[in-house]
């Protein structure tokens, strides 16, 4: 303090200055704060999902057919009998294999188309970019039933323009097993690639331009730039869109049901979702259908846990 104005320095100098008090419980508050913010969403999700999942699991443990629904016969507890019947059915394993292969083909095709168009968006001018974005978002916003009906018309053997352009005459795309799956794959990719395109495009825009310019100056081709520069830098984004595409394509229902008329001729185009629907409602075996639904739920839950683990690992790597 200034001397001569009645002020004097406190004795002891800095020794008498109080040390700051330690903040007690800050780490505890940091751990509980995210859960406080997530609590409303968790309550809503629990209210919307917990009871239906509980009912699904409960029905899967009983013999529950139309007779039990109408009250003509009492429900019979079977335990895991429905699951034993499902796993002993050879058709279930065939449908599961077809579902896995079909979902993998859809995911690979969706990622390939979405990533290629995302790179294209960075190479075109503003007006073509806007037109492509609007067209992609229009495909993304189209309801699945509407999109499936439009694609059926395009490939119709009598009135569709595709057969006329290709000179295929009255060839029926939905008659053969593989051609029907291919037709459904095209529709699934058409309505799914916009999500991948927009997400990857946003990731590419966040990459420093100096990195891409340096790779181009070194003589790298566009494919080499994508493989060696962009793909490693976009790995977190690519992981997210891949896992989400797996979840969406594994539980495809509307496209298969509409475009193959409920699973194709003699069930040749069945996937797990349609198979469970047929067992539950077409055959009135609600217990078997619920058991298939629980199996699908467990498979998708495992995929989701892998997805969350990958996200957590990537977050730790970034830190």
C-alpha positions as CSV (number, residue, x, y, z in Angstrom):
1,X,0.0,0.0,0.0
2,X,1.0,3.6,-0.4
3,X,3.0,5.0,2.6
4,X,2.0,8.3,4.3
5,X,-1.7,7.8,4.1
6,X,-2.3,5.8,7.2
7,X,-1.9,2.5,5.4
8,X,0.7,-0.1,6.4
9,X,1.7,-3.4,5.0
10,X,0.4,-6.4,6.9
11,X,3.1,-8.1,8.8
12,X,4.5,-11.4,7.6
13,X,4.1,-10.5,3.9
14,X,2.7,-13.2,1.8
15,X,2.7,-15.7,4.7
16,X,-0.6,-14.3,6.0
17,X,-2.4,-14.6,2.6
18,X,-5.0,-17.3,2.8
19,X,-4.6,-20.3,0.5
20,X,-7.5,-21.0,-1.8
21,X,-9.8,-23.6,-0.5
22,X,-9.9,-26.8,-2.5
23,X,-13.0,-27.4,-4.4
24,X,-14.6,-30.4,-2.8
25,X,-16.8,-32.7,-4.9
26,X,-16.0,-31.2,-8.3
27,X,-15.1,-34.6,-9.8
28,X,-18.3,-36.1,-8.4
29,X,-20.3,-33.3,-10.0
30,X,-18.5,-33.8,-13.3
31,X,-19.5,-37.5,-13.2
32,X,-23.2,-36.9,-12.3
33,X,-23.8,-33.8,-14.5
34,X,-24.1,-35.6,-17.8
35,X,-26.7,-38.0,-16.3
36,X,-28.7,-35.0,-15.0
37,X,-28.9,-33.6,-18.5
38,X,-29.7,-37.0,-20.0
39,X,-32.4,-37.9,-17.4
40,X,-35.4,-36.4,-19.3
41,X,-34.5,-38.2,-22.5
42,X,-33.8,-41.5,-20.6
43,X,-37.2,-41.2,-18.8
44,X,-39.0,-40.7,-22.2
45,X,-37.1,-43.6,-23.8
46,X,-37.8,-45.9,-20.8
47,X,-41.5,-45.1,-21.0
48,X,-41.7,-45.7,-24.7
49,X,-39.5,-48.8,-24.9
50,X,-39.4,-50.6,-21.6
51,X,-43.0,-51.8,-21.5
52,X,-43.1,-52.9,-25.2
53,X,-39.8,-54.8,-24.8
54,X,-41.1,-56.4,-21.6
55,X,-44.3,-57.5,-23.3
56,X,-42.3,-58.8,-26.3
57,X,-40.1,-60.9,-24.0
58,X,-43.1,-62.1,-22.0
59,X,-45.1,-63.2,-25.0
60,X,-42.1,-65.1,-26.3
61,X,-42.2,-67.4,-23.3
62,X,-45.8,-68.5,-23.9
63,X,-47.8,-70.5,-26.4
64,X,-49.8,-67.5,-27.7
65,X,-51.9,-68.1,-30.8
66,X,-55.2,-66.8,-32.1
67,X,-57.0,-69.2,-29.7
68,X,-55.3,-67.5,-26.7
69,X,-56.0,-64.1,-28.1
70,X,-59.7,-64.8,-28.5
71,X,-59.9,-66.5,-25.1
72,X,-60.8,-69.9,-26.4
73,X,-57.8,-71.6,-24.8
74,X,-55.7,-70.6,-21.8
75,X,-52.1,-69.5,-22.4
76,X,-49.5,-72.1,-21.8
77,X,-46.1,-71.3,-20.4
78,X,-43.3,-72.7,-22.6
79,X,-40.3,-71.1,-21.2
80,X,-37.6,-71.2,-23.9
81,X,-39.6,-73.6,-26.0
82,X,-40.4,-71.0,-28.6
83,X,-36.7,-70.1,-28.9
84,X,-35.9,-73.9,-29.3
85,X,-38.4,-74.1,-32.1
86,X,-37.0,-71.1,-33.8
87,X,-33.4,-72.3,-33.6
88,X,-34.4,-75.8,-34.7
89,X,-36.1,-74.5,-37.8
90,X,-33.9,-74.6,-40.8
91,X,-35.8,-71.8,-42.5
92,X,-34.8,-69.4,-39.7
93,X,-31.1,-70.0,-40.4
94,X,-31.6,-69.5,-44.1
95,X,-33.5,-66.3,-43.5
96,X,-30.8,-65.1,-41.0
97,X,-28.0,-65.8,-43.5
98,X,-29.9,-64.0,-46.3
99,X,-30.5,-61.1,-44.0
100,X,-26.9,-60.7,-43.1
101,X,-25.7,-61.0,-46.7
102,X,-28.4,-58.6,-47.9
103,X,-27.7,-56.0,-45.1
104,X,-23.9,-56.2,-45.8
105,X,-24.5,-55.6,-49.5
106,X,-26.8,-52.6,-48.7
107,X,-24.3,-51.1,-46.3
108,X,-21.3,-51.5,-48.7
109,X,-23.3,-50.0,-51.6
110,X,-24.7,-47.2,-49.6
111,X,-21.2,-46.2,-48.2
112,X,-19.7,-46.4,-51.7
113,X,-22.3,-44.3,-53.3
114,X,-22.5,-41.8,-50.5
115,X,-18.8,-41.3,-50.2
116,X,-18.3,-41.0,-53.9
117,X,-21.0,-38.3,-54.2
118,X,-19.6,-36.5,-51.1
119,X,-16.2,-36.2,-52.9
120,X,-18.1,-35.1,-56.0
121,X,-19.8,-32.3,-54.1
122,X,-16.4,-30.9,-53.2
123,X,-15.4,-30.8,-56.9
124,X,-18.5,-29.2,-58.6
125,X,-19.6,-25.6,-58.6
126,X,-22.3,-24.1,-56.3
127,X,-25.3,-24.6,-58.6
128,X,-24.7,-28.3,-59.4
129,X,-23.9,-28.9,-55.8
130,X,-27.2,-27.3,-54.7
131,X,-29.1,-29.4,-57.3
132,X,-27.5,-32.6,-56.1
133,X,-28.1,-31.8,-52.5
134,X,-31.8,-31.1,-53.1
135,X,-32.2,-34.3,-55.2
136,X,-30.6,-36.4,-52.5
137,X,-32.6,-34.8,-49.6
138,X,-35.7,-35.4,-51.7
139,X,-34.9,-39.1,-51.9
140,X,-34.1,-39.2,-48.2
141,X,-37.4,-37.5,-47.3
142,X,-39.5,-39.9,-49.5
143,X,-41.5,-42.4,-47.4
144,X,-40.4,-46.0,-47.8
145,X,-43.8,-47.1,-49.1
146,X,-43.9,-44.4,-51.7
147,X,-40.3,-45.0,-52.8
148,X,-40.9,-48.7,-53.1
149,X,-44.0,-48.2,-55.2
150,X,-42.2,-45.8,-57.5
151,X,-39.3,-48.3,-58.0
152,X,-41.8,-51.1,-58.7
153,X,-43.3,-48.9,-61.5
154,X,-39.9,-48.1,-62.9
155,X,-39.1,-51.8,-63.2
156,X,-42.6,-53.0,-64.1
157,X,-42.4,-55.6,-66.9
158,X,-45.4,-54.1,-68.8
159,X,-45.3,-50.3,-68.2
160,X,-41.9,-49.6,-66.7
161,X,-39.4,-47.5,-68.6
162,X,-36.3,-49.4,-67.4
163,X,-37.1,-52.6,-69.4
164,X,-37.8,-50.5,-72.5
165,X,-34.5,-48.6,-72.2
166,X,-32.6,-51.9,-71.6
167,X,-34.5,-53.9,-74.2
168,X,-35.5,-56.5,-71.7
169,X,-39.1,-56.9,-72.9
170,X,-41.5,-58.2,-70.3
171,X,-38.7,-59.4,-67.9
172,X,-40.0,-59.5,-64.3
173,X,-37.4,-58.3,-61.8
174,X,-39.4,-59.6,-58.8
175,X,-39.8,-63.1,-60.1
176,X,-36.2,-64.3,-59.5
177,X,-34.7,-64.4,-56.1
178,X,-31.5,-62.5,-56.8
179,X,-33.0,-60.0,-59.2
180,X,-35.7,-59.2,-56.6
181,X,-33.0,-58.7,-53.9
182,X,-31.1,-56.5,-56.3
183,X,-34.1,-54.4,-57.0
184,X,-34.8,-53.9,-53.3
185,X,-31.1,-53.1,-52.8
186,X,-31.3,-50.3,-55.3
187,X,-34.2,-48.8,-53.5
188,X,-32.6,-49.1,-50.1
189,X,-29.4,-47.5,-51.4
190,X,-31.4,-44.7,-53.1
191,X,-33.2,-43.7,-49.9
192,X,-30.1,-44.3,-47.6
193,X,-27.1,-42.7,-49.4
194,X,-28.1,-39.1,-48.7
195,X,-27.4,-39.5,-45.0
196,X,-23.9,-40.8,-45.8
197,X,-23.3,-38.2,-48.4
198,X,-24.2,-35.2,-46.3
199,X,-22.3,-36.6,-43.2
200,X,-19.1,-37.4,-45.1
201,X,-19.3,-34.1,-47.1
202,X,-19.4,-32.2,-43.8
203,X,-16.4,-34.1,-42.6
204,X,-14.5,-33.4,-45.8
205,X,-15.2,-29.7,-45.5
206,X,-13.7,-29.8,-42.0
207,X,-10.3,-31.2,-43.3
208,X,-7.7,-28.4,-43.8
209,X,-7.3,-27.5,-47.4
210,X,-3.6,-27.3,-47.0
211,X,-3.4,-31.1,-46.4
212,X,-5.3,-31.9,-49.6
213,X,-3.2,-29.4,-51.6
214,X,0.0,-30.9,-50.3
215,X,-1.2,-34.4,-51.4
216,X,-2.1,-33.1,-54.8
217,X,1.2,-31.4,-55.2
218,X,3.0,-34.7,-54.4
219,X,1.2,-36.2,-57.4
220,X,-1.4,-38.3,-55.5
221,X,-4.5,-39.3,-57.5
222,X,-8.0,-38.7,-56.2
223,X,-8.3,-42.3,-55.2
224,X,-5.0,-42.1,-53.4
225,X,-6.0,-38.9,-51.6
226,X,-9.2,-40.6,-50.4
227,X,-7.5,-43.8,-49.3
228,X,-4.4,-42.3,-47.7
229,X,-5.6,-38.9,-46.5
230,X,-9.3,-38.4,-46.2
231,X,-10.4,-41.9,-45.1
232,X,-8.0,-42.0,-42.1
233,X,-9.0,-38.5,-41.0
234,X,-12.7,-39.3,-41.5
235,X,-12.5,-42.6,-39.6
236,X,-14.8,-41.5,-36.7
237,X,-17.4,-40.3,-39.1
238,X,-17.2,-43.4,-41.3
239,X,-17.5,-45.6,-38.2
240,X,-20.7,-43.8,-37.2
241,X,-22.4,-44.0,-40.6
242,X,-21.3,-47.6,-41.0
243,X,-22.8,-48.8,-37.7
244,X,-26.0,-46.8,-38.2
245,X,-26.3,-48.2,-41.8
246,X,-25.9,-51.7,-40.4
247,X,-28.7,-51.2,-37.9
248,X,-31.1,-49.7,-40.5
249,X,-30.4,-52.2,-43.2
250,X,-30.5,-55.2,-40.9
251,X,-34.1,-54.4,-40.0
252,X,-35.4,-53.6,-43.4
253,X,-39.1,-54.4,-43.7
254,X,-41.2,-52.0,-45.8
255,X,-39.1,-52.3,-49.0
256,X,-39.0,-56.1,-48.9
257,X,-42.7,-56.4,-48.0
258,X,-43.9,-54.0,-50.6
259,X,-41.6,-54.8,-53.5
260,X,-41.7,-58.6,-53.2
261,X,-45.3,-58.9,-52.1
262,X,-44.6,-60.1,-48.6
263,X,-41.3,-62.0,-49.1
264,X,-41.3,-63.2,-52.7
265,X,-42.4,-66.4,-54.3
266,X,-42.4,-69.3,-51.7
267,X,-40.6,-66.9,-49.3
268,X,-37.4,-66.7,-51.4
269,X,-36.9,-63.0,-50.4
270,X,-37.6,-63.2,-46.7
271,X,-35.6,-61.2,-44.2
272,X,-35.8,-61.5,-40.4
273,X,-38.3,-58.7,-40.0
274,X,-40.7,-60.0,-42.6
275,X,-40.2,-63.5,-41.4
276,X,-41.1,-62.5,-37.8
277,X,-44.2,-60.7,-39.2
278,X,-45.4,-63.7,-41.1
279,X,-44.9,-66.0,-38.2
280,X,-46.7,-63.7,-35.8
281,X,-49.6,-62.4,-37.9
282,X,-49.9,-64.5,-41.1
283,X,-49.6,-67.8,-39.1
284,X,-51.0,-66.4,-35.8
285,X,-48.0,-67.8,-33.9
286,X,-47.5,-64.7,-31.8
287,X,-45.1,-66.5,-29.4
288,X,-42.8,-67.6,-32.2
289,X,-42.9,-64.2,-33.8
290,X,-42.1,-62.5,-30.5
291,X,-39.1,-64.9,-30.0
292,X,-37.8,-64.0,-33.4
293,X,-38.2,-60.3,-32.5
294,X,-36.2,-60.8,-29.3
295,X,-33.4,-62.5,-31.2
296,X,-33.3,-59.5,-33.6
297,X,-33.3,-57.2,-30.6
298,X,-30.3,-59.0,-29.1
299,X,-28.4,-58.9,-32.4
300,X,-29.0,-55.2,-32.9
301,X,-28.2,-54.5,-29.2
302,X,-24.8,-56.2,-29.7
303,X,-24.2,-54.1,-32.8
304,X,-25.2,-51.0,-30.8
305,X,-22.8,-51.9,-28.0
306,X,-20.0,-52.3,-30.5
307,X,-21.0,-48.9,-31.9
308,X,-20.9,-47.2,-28.5
309,X,-17.6,-48.9,-27.6
310,X,-16.0,-47.6,-30.8
311,X,-17.3,-44.1,-30.2
312,X,-15.9,-44.2,-26.6
313,X,-12.5,-45.5,-27.8
314,X,-12.3,-42.7,-30.5
315,X,-13.2,-40.1,-27.9
316,X,-10.4,-41.4,-25.7
317,X,-7.9,-41.3,-28.6
318,X,-8.9,-37.7,-29.4
319,X,-8.3,-36.7,-25.8
